[in-house]
Structures are given as C-alpha cells and as structure tokens.
Amino acid sequence: MSELKLFNSLTRQLETFTSVHADEARVYTCGPTVYNYPHIGNMRAYVFADTLGRVLSYKGYKLTHVINITDVGHLTDDADAGEDKMEKMAAEKAQSIWDIARHYTEAYWADIKALNIRQPAHWSIATDYVPAMIDYATSIADKHCYELESGLYFDTSTVAHYGALARAKTEDGEGRIEQVDGKRNAADFAIWRKTPKGETRQMEWDSPWGKGAPGWHLECSVMSEALLGLPFDIHTGGIDHREIHHPNEIAQNQARCGSDHSGARFWMHNNFLIERSGKMSKSSGEFLRVQLLIDKGFHPLAYRLMCLQAHYRSELEFSWEGLQAAFVRLKRMVMGVSNLKVRHAELDSSPVTDAQGDVAPAIAATLRDFGAAVEDDLNTAIALTSLETLVGLKKVDVAQQLAAIAEMDAVLGINLMALSRTDLRTRPKTAIITEDEIETALAARKEARTAKDFAKSDIIRDDFIAKGVEVMDGDPLGWDWGLDI
C-alpha cells in the first residue's frame, strides 16, 4: 500500500499521515449535544469519522477512537452565548435534565447503529469528567485566565497564533464570540460559567470560581487528553467547529502543555449537508432525522451511501430525489453481491477468504484502484466506482471476488456482505397493509393470472398501488414497499 494522504485543516494542505505512536491511531471526534434528536446533517460528521476510522484500520493501524457526549455546557449559540441547551430543553419539557440527556443519547446511538457506524473505543460523557475539568482549569488559570462576575475566562492573547485554524482572524470574525463586559479581548471565552445569583441549575458544581458549570470548549480538551494523551493523531468535527470551538480547544491545549502544539497533529472537518427547504433546522418541527427517512421507506444505509458519494470536504446537497437514487444504487449493489453469493454456493468453490493472495489480475486491479482512492484523502466517491466494477466482474474466481468485496465493504461500511434484498424493504410509517396481507393478496393474484382472470389480477394490482406497494412481476423478490415522498 502507498501512503495515506489526509487534508489537515490546520496547515490547509494534504499531508502524509504518520502516527504519534507506532502502529496506533488515536482519533477524537466532537460528539452531539444531547438536548434534541440529531438531524441528518449532524450525522454526516459521524459517517465521515467512521469512514476515517475504517480507513485507518484498513491501513493496519490499531484504532482508538473517542466520541464525546455533551450533556452540559453547550450554549444555544455556538458563538459562546445564550442559555445552556440542556437546561433550556429540560425547562421546556419540565423534565429532569438527566432524563433528557439519557433519552437523546439513546436516540443518537440508535442512529449510529442504523448507519452502520462502528462503536468507538470510548463514549466520553461530559458530566463524568467535571472534576477533571475543574483540575484542568485550575492548572492554567494563573497564567491564562481571569475571573469576571459571570465566570472564568480564557485570555486568548496568552497563546501563540490564536485562531490559526479558523478562516477569519479579523476583529469582525472574532466578534461572533459573546460580548461580555470586562473581557480583555473580543475572542476570549468562558471555561467556567458561574450560576447567576438567585438561580439554581439542575447541573451545577462547586469550583474555585463559585458554583457553576464548565464551558463547552473545556470539555473536549479535557476528555481528549484524558483518553488519548497529548499530542494525539487526529481531531475531527463538522466544519462549523473550525471557526470557534476548535480554535478554543487548541488555545486550551497550548496553555495546558506550555507549547505551541495544537494537541492533535491533524484537524479534519467535513463540510455541510445543504437542504433547501429549511427542514434541517431543529426548530422546524418535523426536521430531517434518520428516523424520518426510515418512516418514509428508505433503508438508512441509503443515506450512508449518499454521504459516501461526495467527498467529505465538499458540500452535499440533500434532496429526496438524490436519496432515492442512492437507494436504487444500494439495491443494485446488494443484488449483485447476492447473486455472487448464490453462484459461490452453487459452485461449491473454496471459502471466502482474504483477497490479498494470488488473485486474478482484474480483481487485483480494482483493489489497487480502491486503495489509491481511499488513500487520497478518503476519496470515497471514486472508491465506490471501484467497488461497483468489482461486483460486475465476469469470468473470475467467485470466492476471490467476494473476498475482495468484503475487504472494500469493510472500509465503506455499506454492509453488502450481510444485507439481502429483503433486508432493504423498509415499511413506511404510512403503510396501511401488513406483509402477511401482501403475501395473501399476491397468492390470490397469482391464481387469477393462472386462471387468465386478468381483470381480477388488475384489481389486486391497483389495490397494491393505492396502498403503497410495488408489485414486481418476474422478480424473485415479488414486491417492495413504495416510498412516501
């Protein structure tokens, strides 16, 4: 294999990946704030991080991946202003903040499973690390912080190259940080927020600066150091984190280490998922989340495939038509692999094993093309074409072919080796007929066709159409659910 090239947001160029610790890759991913369900734009970041982890595993690294769960400290404005998201949602729903966190964490984990995202080595829960956060803040407070009535603030002028990761280092850019009386610099940010006098929060702790809660930026610095050490290899997140959250993490890491090092050797960011109707926003009511896609009849891995069809650093526009096209592509790949598995069973050929042996030239060529694509900054769009080429190869050893497909699929995470066409049937929430009723009606239609009673056959078919079922004459699958779009 050749070298793995990754785009480093900090240097703004492609760089060859070499790990801090031999044969080991340590990766930290900014996880969700569990005050609401994640929308599909949020989930693109975890498909990207999962793909990165799979590529590192493919390259032979022992992967240690950490994803955090933010259950305290994240304000309603990412620019360090507003109310705590968790406290606000708990108040709106008149529920315990701990129950809110538990519910939305489990919902997020359900989406992780649905999208075939591998479990990280650690889920780091922010509230589990509050004592460590207080210790961390104490260790840097004398040289790098100052106290105001509202909390403990980090003085960004005390570290070198503050904001180098961000694209906007002007006063206007930094002005997106909350304006607080007494701040020394516009970009200074809170690492501990005091509970205002006369208020009681559900989540608050005693600290040297008074009762309160940690700032969002502090959490990731503390948890990444605790679980991965400093420096570690790669820090990932959405591109929205590149402007404020990650520069603030870097500043804290520099203060903690007493050096100019950012804490991670690579900072990597996926671009936005764009949706034109406005339903990406969590304030829109029925916003776009993975469960909504499932409710409309899409298998969730169609969304994963849709993400893989674009480079992670490119904007990806969501549309129902685009998702439908990705679903058709997924079905074709599953059908192709299923046919190969049938052929393999019929030929009673050798077991499906590692494809790295003496393989057919055509298979070896697709493996090389695939490797070159994922090693080129995770170019999954090109890697997918190599996979489809491999599935379509003729006159090659089927066992070798399936082994090579399994190798590629382990990187892309589409689950082709396990999925069947029946697995892709996803019952829409609006369906008004059961699978047993469908099978009974299909049997009656078959009898009618055998008896040449085509009028009855057509009535049954039309009833299927009205109930959102697609009849597939001549196809062994027989029928499929229609999409509710």
Secondary structure, DSSP 8 states (H G I E B T S, - for coil): ----EEEETTTTEEEE---SBTTEEEEEE---BTTS---HHHHHHHHHHHHHHHHHHHTT-EEEEEEEEB-SS-EEETTTEEEEHHHHHHHHHTS-HHHHHHHHHHHHHHHHHHTT----SEEEEGGGGHHHHHHHHHHHHHHHEEEETTEEEE-GGGSTTTTSSSS--SHHHHTTS---TT-SSTT-EEEEEE--TT---SS-B--TT-SEEE-HHHHHHHHHHHHH-SSEEEEEEEGGGGTTHHHHHHHHHHHHHTSS--SEEEEEEE--EE-TTSTTSTTSSS---HHHHHHTT--HHHHHHHHHTS-TTS-EE--HHHHHHHHHHHHHHHHHHHHHHHHHHHHT-S----TTSS--HHHHHHHHHHHHHHHBT--HHHHHHHHHHHHT--SS-HHHHHHHHHHHHHHH---TTT--TGGG----TT--S-HHHHHHHHHHHHHHHHTT-HHHHHHHHHHHHHTTEEE-TT-TT-EEE----
